[in-house]
Amino acid sequence: MEILRKKLSVIAGLLVLFSMMACKKWVSDARQPLGVDDAKVFSTEQGFREVLNGVYLQMGDSTLYGKELTMGVLSLAGRNYDSVSVKKVRPLYYNAAIYNFTDPKIKDYTNDVWNKMYKAIANLNNLLYNLELRKTIFTGNNYNTYKGEALALRAYLHFDLLRLFASIDAGTPGIPYVTTIDFNETKAGTVGNTLEQCIADLSAADALLAADNMSTSQITKWAVKGLLARVYLYKGDTGKANENALAVIDSKKFELSVNTNSDLFFNKENIFTLYIYSNNYYAYYKAIFGAPSLIGLSVSGQSALYGSTVTDYRKSFIDATTGAASGVPLLPKKFTVTASNIFPMVRLTEMYYIAAECAADVSTGLSYINKVRVSRNLTGLTAVNVPDPESLSKEIMNEYRKEFLGEGQVFFYYKRKNIPFNALPFYPKVPAVPGEAYLPVASNATYTFVKPE
């Protein structure tokens, strides 16, 4: 373990050097040196693997998917919690919860996100450049594997930058899609252009990656198909989204959990997960859910989301030994009991929800929803409960809210569907818990974060 820790520290240090050129200036015309000897770093296959592993570690940073783009800022903006006291929480969190994205704390935070995402992209582009220079050193299928992984990660990061910093409308300005390391300015295309570039990278990765690699700690062919389903759905191409979602489902390589509530992340269903340093991980969720913030979902909020039933495995949000007895939402079981030091990035249930949304008829769509419901210890819904497309759409939204609680995905769902702010949870003007559950949203709020100047 100590050897692994030292190796990861070396990788992280190496990536700091790689990333010096990749701050906000990196997408302008300021030329900066890499500051490393590429010929040495990329002299072996292992060097390429370590740089890729380092990018995964970058993604696990607390600013990114280690905390804020999952259970922190994005879950607050996704209205996953109702106990958010302006007197107790950090200004960053309170302003995220009320969609005040022009607040200085939010703008400082999103500037950090922008820089760190592009730093990771810069490392991927440098790896891809050196990959072509040194093709002869690779054995077996490693060239295809490393290239496919790097292209898929590049698309993943650009797509989330797009979802954070651009409108949903295809003709509006997107974000710079950076594919080179020449440090010249990369201008932003439209949202539609950016989506096409994401699809191009993911399609290339799909052709390169082997179907028999079932690792979940790295981007694989199956994670790529899941991401293609996600991107195509965002684009509005339901045919292609459905095709890729069903490719994952019908492969039978991943199965829904059955008859268990011991693992509230349902890890066997994960298609792609991200490693987070275990010590940091504890500090990350403690900072959100522990004192003095005590951010969480109240008992009344749980009932509003999950209903009065106690059978839904996903309802075990409050830690029974700390929160349930007093009614104070402390550390959610979902994170403390089952998460360990990994976080899900692409899950099988999302493929079922995409298939349900893209289905040709309500009956077919409902069949995919019911498969998830049954695996979560609920009875299936019928045409009596869900008689039309509008009802099906509501059930899909409810499933996103329940399944991805604290994972950051609900915010992106609301944005993609352009759901009115007065339809979000915990909107009532009379707070259930005075001073805590009232989260007002301004009429001019937006789902789009402010790009760095």
Salt bridges, closest charged atoms under 4 A:
GLU2 OE1 - ARG5 NH1 2.66
GLU50 OE2 - LYS7 NZ 3.84
ASP61 OD2 - LYS116 NZ 3.06
GLU68 OE2 - LYS67 NZ 3.33
ASP112 OD2 - LYS116 NZ 3.43
GLU132 OE2 - LYS147 NZ 3.31
GLU149 OE2 - ARG49 NH2 2.58
ASP160 OD1 - ARG163 NH2 2.67
GLU185 OE1 - LYS187 NZ 3.55
GLU196 OE2 - LYS235 NZ 2.43
ASP201 OD2 - ARG154 NE 2.80
ASP206 OD1 - LYS221 NZ 3.06
ASP206 OD2 - LYS225 NZ 3.16
GLU243 OE1 - LYS240 NZ 3.82
GLU269 OE1 - ARG376 NH2 2.69
ASP312 OD1 - ARG314 NE 3.08
GLU350 OE1 - ARG230 NH2 2.75
GLU357 OE2 - ARG416 NH1 2.68
GLU357 OE2 - LYS417 NZ 3.41
GLU399 OE1 - ARG314 NH1 2.89
GLU399 OE2 - LYS402 NZ 3.57
GLU403 OE1 - ARG314 NH1 2.78
GLU403 OE2 - ARG347 NH1 2.90
GLU403 OE2 - ARG376 NH2 2.65
GLU407 OE2 - LYS334 NZ 2.92
GLU407 OE2 - ARG347 NH2 2.92
GLU436 OE2 - LYS88 NZ 3.48
GLU453 OE2 - LYS107 NZ 3.90
